[in-house]
Amino acid sequence: MSETHTETKAIAHAECLVIGGGVIGSSIAYHVAKEGRSTIMLERWIPGEGASGAAVGMLAAESEEFTDHELARFARASRDAFPELVSDLERLSGISVQFRTEGFVTPFRSEAEGQKRWNAAKMREDDCHVWWDAREVARRIPGLADQVIGAIYRSKETQVAPVQLCRAYAGAAAVLGATIWSGTQAKELVIQGGRVCGVRTDIGFFSCDQVVIAAGLDSSKLLGQIGFDYPLYPVKGEAVAVSLKDHPLDYTIYADDVYLVPKQNNELWIGATSLPHQYDKEVTAGGLKGLLERASVWLPCVHEAAFIRAWAGLRPQAAAERPFIGPVPGVEGAYAAVGHYRNGVLLSDATGRAMAAMLKGADAAELGISKFPSELLKEESL
């Protein structure tokens, strides 16, 4: 890792500079600004236009069935903080994040499948789940397919509009004193004496005391420049929105092969394909056909729904299969929050809180996320 002399003139200075204006970077900027620290956030597009804007906004801490216990606890803590978070963000930013609290339903077509899911749910901590038999399912969701003989209902699972959430984070951060630089791309970190002192961008130099790299897939290049190899790769996801018109759906349906997420104005968002190592954002005919077919198996009225739009995004998956949240080894003042894969929206609040605490000196162990940076660094040192 080579060191660079400090630039003579900075466009601006902040105690903390966040690179990336997606839902993770925006959350970090919000939580750091909330601590009263001067904050700059750099985003090469507009907050919410990257991977965050392609999400469907589920806060599926239980439905996702995390196998890593530490990550599962982190996810639940993040989801459970959202009611208060949403109130604060909407009050500060004036942006509605379309927070929905009806809960999630996982349907099944056989007793064996249902029992397997029920037993798995009982083994997890603090899972607020209820068994619905066929009669209850028919009463609650009359449009579900006749083959559905039961479901597991999770009352704590919620959802938001992801772009609005991202912009509410950024807007609230700005109200609290943060400066948001949209259309500004970070090129490299500037290091002096083993410590970060700023960031060189496509419009000039920004100085800072601490920097947080939270730029999704773009983070790997910046981390590599300062000698930290943390491989990320894209997992393409396609989704489609339809209008249910006369068949409104209240609950989010979280099935094995598809999820159906109701939004405002009777829109239904259906997702998502999972295509590792694909870099394009095109929606394929096969992907769209598969999503609509799987959705209509559970909810037949999808066949009659009016098409609204389809889109695709690139999820930042870590080769280590868990996010990295913590200090970058070898460079004082440099931190990273990357590799959240398909759970960036869900983990955004907890990540922002954790990073704000770390910047003030807290370590991963006391925050309950010792695996995220520490185990990875231990593995690399072997």
N, C-alpha and C positions, 0 to 999 in steps of 0.2 A: 504494500500500500504506500503510495507516494503522498507526500504532504505538499500543500499549496499555500503560498503566502496569502495573508488576508488582503482582500480587495481594499483599495484606498477609499472608495466611496460606495455606500450602500443606498439602495432605493428606500429601504426601511429597515428597522431593527425591532425584534421582539424577543422576549424571554424564551418563548416557545414558538417554533415554526413547524407546522404540520404540512406534509407533502401528501396531497390527495384529498379530493373533495367528495368522495363517495360517502356511503353511510357510516363507514368506520372512521375515516378522517374527519368528517363533519361532527360526529359524536365526540371525538377527542377534542376538537377545537372548542366545542360547546362546554365540555366538562372542565377543560383547562381555563377557559375564560371565566367560567363560573367561580373558579378559585381566586379570581381577581388578578391573574397574571396576564401580561401583555401577550397577545397571540396573533399570529399570521397564519392563514391557510392558503396554500397554493393549489389551484385546480386547473388542469390544462384545458378542460372544456367548461361546462357549467355544472355545479353540484347536482348529482343525480343522473347524469347522462351516460355514465359507464355501466358497469355490471349492476350497480344498485338500481338503476332505472329499468333493468330487464327482469328484476325479481317480481314475485307476486305478493310479497309482504307478509308471509305467515310467521307467527311467533310460536313455532311448533316444538317447544322444549320437551314434551313427552311423546308426541306422535312421531318425532324424528327417531326415537329409540337409540340414543347415543350409547355406545358400548364403553366409552371411556368415562369412568365415574366422576372424575374431576371436571371434565368438559360438560357432563350432564348437569352437575351442580351449578356450574357457571352459567349454563343456558337457562336453567330454572330461575336463578337469581335475576338474570337480565329480563326474562319475560315478566316476572312478578313486579319488576320496578316500573313497567310501562304505564300503568294507570296514573301514577303521580308524574312520571316523565312527560306523558302526553299533555297533561294539564299545564305543566310549566312551559313546554315548547309552544303550545298553541297560544298561551297567554302572552308570551314574549314575542313570538314571530308573527302572530295573526294568521298563521296557516293551519288549516284543518288537515290532520293526518288520516282522517277517516278511520278512526279506531273502532274496531268491531269486536264485541265480547260475547257473541252468541255461543261460542265453543266449537269444537271440532268433533266430527263423527267418523269413525272407522268402521265401515260395514263389512259383513262377511256373508258367504253363501253356504257355509257348512258349519256344523257344530264343532267339528275338529279344529277348523280354522279359528273360530271364535274362542274356543277354550285355550288354544295356543297363545293367542293375543292377550287374553285375560290373565293367564298365568304369568306372562312376561310383564304385564303392567303391574301386577301385584308385587313383583320382585324389585321394582324401582322405588326410590324414595319419593314420598310426597306426591304421588300420582293421584290426582283427583279424578277418578274414572268411575263410570256407572255403566252397568250392563243394560242394554235395551233389547227386549225380545221383539219378535216380528210385529206384534200388535203395537208396541210403543213406537217402533220405527215408522210404521205406516201412519200412525197418528201425527208424529212429529214432521216427517218428510213424506208426504203422500205421493210425490213424484218418483220415488226410488223404484228400481226394478223389482218385479215380483219375486225374483230369485233370492233377494236379500232376506235372510231369516233372522238377522240380529245385527247389533252394532255395539261398539264401545264409544261412549260419549265422554269427552274430556271438557269440563266446564272452564278450566283455567286457560285453555289455548285461545289466543286472540290473533288479530291480524290488522294490518295497516296498509295504506297506499304508500309504496316504497319511495317514489319520487318526492311526494309531499313530505314524508318523514325526513328525507335527506335535506330538503330545502328548509324545513322547520328547524332542524339542528343548526344549519348554517345561519339562518335568519336570527335564531335566538343567540347564537354565538356573537353575531354582529351587534345585536342590542347590548350584549354584555361587554362590548369593547373590542372584540376580535375584528381583524381586517381580512376580508375575503378577496383574494386576487384570482378571479376567473380568467380563463384564457392565458394562463401563465404556466409554462412547463418547466419543471425542475430538470436541470441537466446533470449536475454533480454536486456533491457535498464538498465544502471547502474545509480542510483540516489544517490545524496549526498546533504543533507541540503535542500531537496525539489527541487533540480535542477538536470537536466540531466548532466552527466559528461562523458558518453561514452556508448559503446555498446559491450556486450560480444557475440562473434560469435563462430562458430565451429572450428576456427583456432586460436582464442585468442581475446584479448581486443583491441578495438579502442577507443581513447579518442576524445572528441569533445566539442564544446561550445553549439551547437544546433544540434538537430536531427530531421529529417523529416521522418515519417513513410509513405511509399507509396508502400507497398508490396502487393497490391491487396487483395485477400482473406486471405492471411497470416497475414494481418494487425490486424485482430481482436484479435488474441492471444497476440501480443505485446502490443496492447492498453489495453487489459484486465489485463495484468501484472502490469500496472501502474494505475489501478483503473478507466479506462474509458471504459464503455460499449457502443460500437457502432456496433450493429449487422450487419453483412454482410452475404449474402448467394449466392451460385452459381446459375447462370442461364446458362445452357448448350446451346451452339449454334453449329449447324452443317452446313457445307458449302461444296461446290463441285466446282471444276474447270474443264472446258471443253475447247476444241479447236474448234473455229468456222471455221477455214480453209478459205473457199471461201466466208464467210459471216461476214466480219468484222463489229463491232459495235463501234461507236464513243461515243455515249452518255450513261451515266449511267441511267438505267431504274429503277425507284424507285416506285414500285407499292405497293398496300395495303398488298398483301400476299407474296411478294418475291421481292428481288432486284437483278439486273443483272449488274455486274460491269466489264467493259472491261479493260483488262490489256495488257501488252506488248505481242508481238508475237501472236496476235489474241486469247489470252486466255480470257475466260469469267468466272468470279467468281460469283457463285450463292449462295445466302444465304437468310435467315438463320433460322433454327428452334429456338424455345425458350422454354426450358424445365427447369423450376425452381426446385431448390433443388436436382439436379442430379450432382453427383460428378465424374462420369466417363467421359473419353474423347473418347469413342468409337463412331464411326459413325454407326448408325443403318440402316438396309435395308429400313425400313419404312420412316425414315427421308430423306434418299437419294432419294427414289422414289418420295416422296412428293415434294421435291425441284425441281426435274427435270420436274415433271408434271406441277407444277405451272409456271415454267419458260417457258415451251413450249406453254402454253396457250397464253402468250404474244409474244413470239418469237419462231415460229414453227420450225425454223432451228435447235433449240437445240436438236430435235429428231435425227438429222443427225450428231451432234457434236461428236468428239472423246473424250472419258473420259481421264482426266489427273490424278486427285487425289481428295480425299475427306479428310476432317479433322474436328475436333471439339475442342472447347475451353470452358472455364468456365468464364463467365462474373461476375465481382464482384458487385452485386446489394446490395444497402443499404436498410435496412428495412424502413428507413426514406424517401426513394425514391428520394433522392438528395445527391450529393456528400458532404462530409465534407472536408473543406479546411480551416485550421486555427490552432491556438494554442490548445494543449490538456489541459483541465482544471486540475489544481492542481499540475502540474509539469512544472516548469519554464524551458524554452529552448526546450520543446518538442512540435512538430507540427505533423499534419497528413494531407494527401491528399488521400482520399480513397472514394470508392463507386461510381465510374464514370460509372458503368454498361456498356452499349453498346456504350458509347460516349467518351471513353478514348482517341482515336486518335484525334477526333474533339476538345476536351477540353484541349488537352495536352499543347498547347502553352499558353493559357490564365491561366491555372493552374500553369505552371512554372513561368510565370511573376508575378502572384499574390503571390505565395509563396516566391519568391525572395524579393518582396516588404515587405511582412509580417516579414520576418527574419530581416529586417532593421528597423522594428517598425511601419509599416503601419497597420491600422486596417481594418477590413472587410468592414465597412461602406464606407470608402473613396475609397475602391477598387470596390464598387458596388456589393459586394457579401455578404451582411449582413445576408441573410437567411442561408447561408451554414453552418457557425458555430453558429452564435448568436441565431437564432430561436431555433435550436436544444437544445442548452444549457439552454435556457429559459424554453423550454418545460420540460426538465429534472428536473428543480428546482421547478416546480409547485407541 
